[in-house]
């Protein structure tokens, strides 16, 4: 669709190196890798926190509510 071949990718890499410097590239790569890993984990795992109320559960009074304002 966009026709990105090897020459275009090399040009993009050179531009990124000029803008950010060679010392920042490993940090950026690590951050992008962690973001991708977290995204994949979030999409593949079952819901860890389910906030939907279950049927038949009643709302309880908060404890320690004896004091009146």
Secondary structure in CASP SS format (residue, H / E / C, confidence):
PFRMAT SS
TARGET T0000
AUTHOR 0000-0000-0000
METHOD secondary structure of the structure
MODEL  1
X C 1.00
X C 1.00
X C 1.00
X C 1.00
X C 1.00
X H 1.00
X H 1.00
X H 1.00
X H 1.00
X H 1.00
X H 1.00
X H 1.00
X H 1.00
X H 1.00
X H 1.00
X H 1.00
X H 1.00
X H 1.00
X H 1.00
X H 1.00
X C 1.00
X H 1.00
X H 1.00
X H 1.00
X H 1.00
X H 1.00
X H 1.00
X H 1.00
X H 1.00
X H 1.00
X H 1.00
X H 1.00
X H 1.00
X H 1.00
X H 1.00
X H 1.00
X H 1.00
X H 1.00
X H 1.00
X H 1.00
X H 1.00
X H 1.00
X H 1.00
X H 1.00
X C 1.00
X C 1.00
X C 1.00
X C 1.00
X C 1.00
X C 1.00
X C 1.00
X C 1.00
X C 1.00
X C 1.00
X C 1.00
X C 1.00
X C 1.00
X C 1.00
X C 1.00
X C 1.00
X C 1.00
X C 1.00
X C 1.00
X C 1.00
X C 1.00
X C 1.00
X C 1.00
X C 1.00
X C 1.00
END
